[in-house]
Amino acid sequence: MKSNKILNIIIAVIAIVGAILFVRVGMEDAEVIKSNVDVQNSVVSPLISFSFYLFLAAVVIAVVLSLWTIIKNPENLKKMLMSLVALGVLLVVAYFMADSNVVYDAAGKIQPGGEAGSTVNKWVGTGIWYSVILGAVAAFFFVLDLGKGLIKS
């Protein structure tokens, strides 16, 4: 019970600090923020830094708690490794499905870095195909779960 109180206090402090920083940005004129570097540094930079450190803390906490769970429950390690292998296989499939064709802009000119055979093109295509494959898998299991729910009721 005491840890919940401490956690609630920490959350409240973070929310109050974030709200204060956000209100400070809102109190300034948008044109002044765009044109005056000193105002940007005194008002916008603290909000960005606070958000960045909050993000880093969230990532570190998520990774540490995941590792702690694996250490406490080693039988989940096998499931995690099998899941990582499955994701790796899907990534390889997506990589081979991706192309590295030329990327043109709206005027028909080749985008900088978008030349044929560019590794950037290949990895962007891989990311797109990877998202499509994972989305299809998620949609399949969503429909499967929906069907199970309809059959049960």
TACORJO-V99407 format. One record per run of one state. SS is the DSSP state (2 for helix, 1 for strand, 0 for the rest). FROM is the first residue (numbers start at 0). LEN is the number of residues. If there is no record, write none. Layout:
# TACORJO-V99407
ss:SS from:FROM len:LEN
ss:SS from:FROM len:LEN
This chain:
# TACORJO-V99407
ss:0 from:0 len:1
ss:2 from:1 len:26
ss:0 from:27 len:2
ss:2 from:29 len:6
ss:0 from:35 len:1
ss:2 from:36 len:36
ss:0 from:72 len:2
ss:2 from:74 len:23
ss:0 from:97 len:6
ss:1 from:103 len:1
ss:0 from:104 len:5
ss:1 from:109 len:1
ss:0 from:110 len:8
ss:2 from:118 len:34
ss:0 from:152 len:1
